[in-house]
Amino acid sequence: MMKLKYLFLLFTVVLFCGCSEDDAEPVFTLQNAEVVANAEGGEYTVTVTSTSDWTVSEGAAWVATEITATKDKLVLKVNENLEKTDRSLTLTLTNAENLSQTVSVKQGTYAYSANHHYKLPVVFHVLYWNANNTQHYVKEGHLQKVLDLVNQYYDNSGVDMNFEFVMATEDPDGNKLEEPGVSREKWQYTTMDCTSFMGSGDKKYKDILWDTNRYVNVVLYNFSDELVMGIAQFPWLPEPFELGGISQAPKGANLSENPYPQCVSLNNKYIYDIPEGADKYSMSNVIVTLSHELGHFLGLYHAFNQLNNGNTNTNLDTDYCTDTPPYNKALYDVKLTNYLTYNPEITSKSSDAYKVYVMRVNSKTNVEFRSTNIMDYAISDANAFTAEQAARVRYILNHALFMPGPKDHTGADFTETRGSASDFRFTPQFME
């Protein structure tokens, strides 16, 4: 009888314990669920306590999520915020017991500072007719190589430019770019006149570009004039900011009415022209071309003498930089053209011809000098900028319209009072 009583008590205890486990309340809690990320981005961890497996909703391209193997942490990898505005998103976590929790992610942006290190997101718009033609449909990975080499040119230019170009990681809608910095777009023309593209104001050309306040747009297509390697628009400054040779948008202008595509155009004929080896030389080197055109985009004029009408037969110093020696390019071109008419192309930096034609004559002092400036043409080392050129670029980065990065627009008034595209005056419009 006693044994039966104990067995009954034991059965009751076991039954009670079993019922307690079955009736346990499901748990799903978070710690550090409100993430405030700085502009630089980084890794942030949310601690998760759950009585069952859980998943996280898809967020945005600028936040990557990772669930640890132990299922007790959510790791957030937040990209650097290169936008001009703060951003935020909400992630939803749901467990197998159908409980949900949310994680809030907020990220600030960089405040303006005169010495800010700019990272300029670049998008290459690859316009193609036939995806099998790799001259138009540029090989995957090649444009990353091109931009890396452009950055090397700027980094090793002899002055601290304090900025870099980076491949864009998101499209304007916030979607991740599977091929960073590249938008491949089927186009209706196999060739185009680059001056018409840059200067006609046709809406179909402007519509190619992504938001010019967020991206540096580089458009690749086949130029009808195969001798032109690249062309770029000059920047704009808002009133009251001024810089010699740079156009100014007056107060009250409708900034959405910039009449021309604010971009760089690059001839895809030369997209693979990258000399291999220190001694190799090419006048159509795509790295030099893009570095040069981006210089225009950032406010730099040609290092040689050139009037607004394009005439280079002048002894006037016209690039607004006193530390770039001026020279009469028309006279130089006569000599170079005469040589190339009767001799092969110059392809070696150690050749006698290169040593002759890399030299120029200062139009003010009549002293011979070696051409090293990236903003020069023809036979040149094309590996240097000057302190005054760097100062111009810095002024543009700090103040220009239609340019990524934090800006000082103190004193500018963007209240729209006029809507005519005629408010925009170019000085000049674009330059090769």
DAJODA-V845889 format. One record per residue. N is the residue number from 1. SS is DSSP state (H for helix, E for strand, C for the rest). PSI is psi as a letter, one per 20 degrees, with the letter a starting at -180 (* if undefined). Layout:
N,SS,PSI  N,SS,PSI
//
This chain:
1,C,g  2,H,g  3,H,g  4,H,h  5,H,g  6,H,h  7,H,h  8,H,g  9,H,g  10,H,g  11,H,h  12,H,g  13,H,g  14,H,g  15,H,g  16,H,g  17,H,g  18,H,g  19,H,h  20,H,g  21,H,g  22,H,h  23,C,j  24,C,p  25,C,p  26,C,q  27,C,p  28,E,n  29,E,q  30,E,q  31,E,q  32,C,l  33,C,i  34,E,o  35,E,p  36,E,o  37,E,q  38,C,r  39,C,h  40,C,i  41,C,a  42,E,a  43,E,p  44,E,q  45,E,p  46,E,p  47,E,p  48,E,p  49,E,o  50,E,q  51,C,j  52,C,r  53,C,q  54,E,r  55,E,r  56,E,q  57,C,r  58,C,p  59,C,d  60,C,r  61,C,h  62,C,i  63,E,o  64,E,p  65,E,q  66,E,p  67,E,p  68,C,q  69,C,h  70,C,i  71,C,k  72,C,j  73,E,q  74,E,o  75,E,p  76,E,p  77,E,o  78,E,p  79,C,q  80,C,p  81,C,o  82,C,j  83,C,r  84,C,i  85,C,q  86,C,r  87,E,r  88,E,r  89,E,r  90,E,p  91,E,q  92,E,p  93,E,p  94,E,p  95,E,r  96,C,i  97,C,j  98,C,k  99,C,q  100,E,q  101,E,q  102,E,q  103,E,p  104,E,p  105,E,p  106,E,p  107,E,p  108,C,r  109,C,r  110,C,p  111,C,q  112,C,p  113,C,q  114,C,h  115,C,j  116,C,p  117,C,o  118,E,p  119,E,o  120,E,o  121,E,p  122,E,p  123,E,p  124,E,o  125,E,o  126,E,o  127,E,p  128,E,q  129,C,h  130,C,o  131,C,i  132,C,i  133,C,o  134,C,i  135,C,h  136,C,g  137,C,n  138,C,p  139,C,p  140,C,p  141,C,h  142,H,h  143,H,h  144,H,g  145,H,g  146,H,g  147,H,h  148,H,g  149,H,h  150,H,g  151,H,h  152,H,h  153,H,g  154,H,h  155,H,h  156,C,k  157,C,j  158,C,i  159,C,q  160,C,o  161,C,h  162,C,l  163,E,r  164,E,q  165,E,p  166,E,q  167,E,p  168,C,q  169,C,i  170,E,q  171,C,r  172,C,h  173,C,j  174,C,j  175,C,q  176,E,p  177,C,o  178,C,h  179,C,n  180,C,p  181,C,j  182,E,p  183,E,o  184,E,p  185,E,o  186,E,p  187,C,q  188,C,i  189,C,q  190,C,h  191,C,q  192,E,q  193,C,o  194,H,h  195,H,h  196,H,g  197,H,g  198,H,h  199,H,i  200,C,h  201,C,j  202,C,p  203,H,h  204,H,h  205,H,g  206,H,h  207,C,i  208,C,h  209,C,q  210,C,r  211,C,o  212,C,i  213,C,i  214,C,h  215,C,q  216,E,o  217,E,p  218,E,o  219,E,p  220,E,p  221,E,r  222,C,o  223,E,p  224,C,h  225,C,o  226,C,i  227,C,i  228,C,p  229,C,h  230,E,r  231,E,q  232,E,q  233,E,q  234,C,q  235,C,r  236,E,q  237,E,q  238,E,q  239,C,p  240,C,j  241,C,p  242,C,q  243,C,p  244,C,p  245,C,j  246,C,p  247,E,q  248,E,p  249,E,p  250,C,q  251,C,p  252,C,i  253,C,q  254,C,o  255,H,i  256,H,i  257,H,k  258,C,o  259,C,i  260,C,q  261,C,o  262,C,n  263,C,a  264,E,p  265,E,p  266,E,p  267,E,o  268,H,i  269,H,h  270,H,j  271,C,h  272,C,j  273,C,n  274,C,o  275,C,p  276,C,p  277,C,q  278,C,h  279,C,i  280,E,q  281,C,q  282,C,p  283,C,i  284,C,k  285,C,o  286,H,h  287,H,g  288,H,g  289,H,g  290,H,h  291,H,g  292,H,g  293,H,h  294,H,h  295,H,g  296,H,g  297,H,h  298,C,j  299,C,j  300,C,p  301,C,r  302,C,q  303,C,h  304,C,r  305,C,p  306,C,p  307,C,r  308,C,h  309,C,j  310,C,i  311,C,p  312,C,j  313,C,m  314,C,q  315,C,j  316,C,p  317,C,o  318,C,j  319,C,j  320,C,j  321,C,o  322,C,i  323,C,j  324,C,o  325,C,p  326,C,q  327,C,q  328,C,o  329,H,h  330,H,g  331,H,g  332,H,g  333,H,h  334,H,g  335,H,g  336,H,g  337,H,g  338,H,g  339,H,g  340,H,h  341,H,h  342,H,j  343,C,q  344,C,r  345,C,q  346,C,o  347,C,j  348,E,p  349,C,i  350,C,j  351,C,q  352,H,h  353,H,g  354,H,g  355,H,h  356,H,g  357,H,i  358,C,i  359,E,q  360,E,r  361,E,p  362,C,p  363,C,i  364,C,g  365,C,i  366,C,j  367,C,p  368,E,q  369,E,r  370,E,p  371,C,o  372,C,i  373,E,p  374,C,h  375,C,j  376,C,r  377,C,r  378,C,b  379,C,o  380,C,q  381,C,h  382,C,l  383,C,j  384,E,q  385,C,r  386,C,r  387,H,h  388,H,h  389,H,g  390,H,h  391,H,h  392,H,g  393,H,g  394,H,h  395,H,g  396,H,g  397,H,h  398,H,h  399,H,i  400,E,q  401,E,r  402,C,l  403,C,p  404,C,r  405,C,r  406,C,q  407,C,q  408,C,o  409,C,k  410,C,p  411,C,i  412,C,q  413,C,o  414,C,j  415,C,o  416,C,o  417,C,i  418,C,q  419,C,j  420,C,p  421,H,i  422,H,i  423,H,i  424,C,p  425,C,p  426,C,p  427,C,n  428,C,a  429,C,g  430,E,r  431,E,q  432,C,*
//
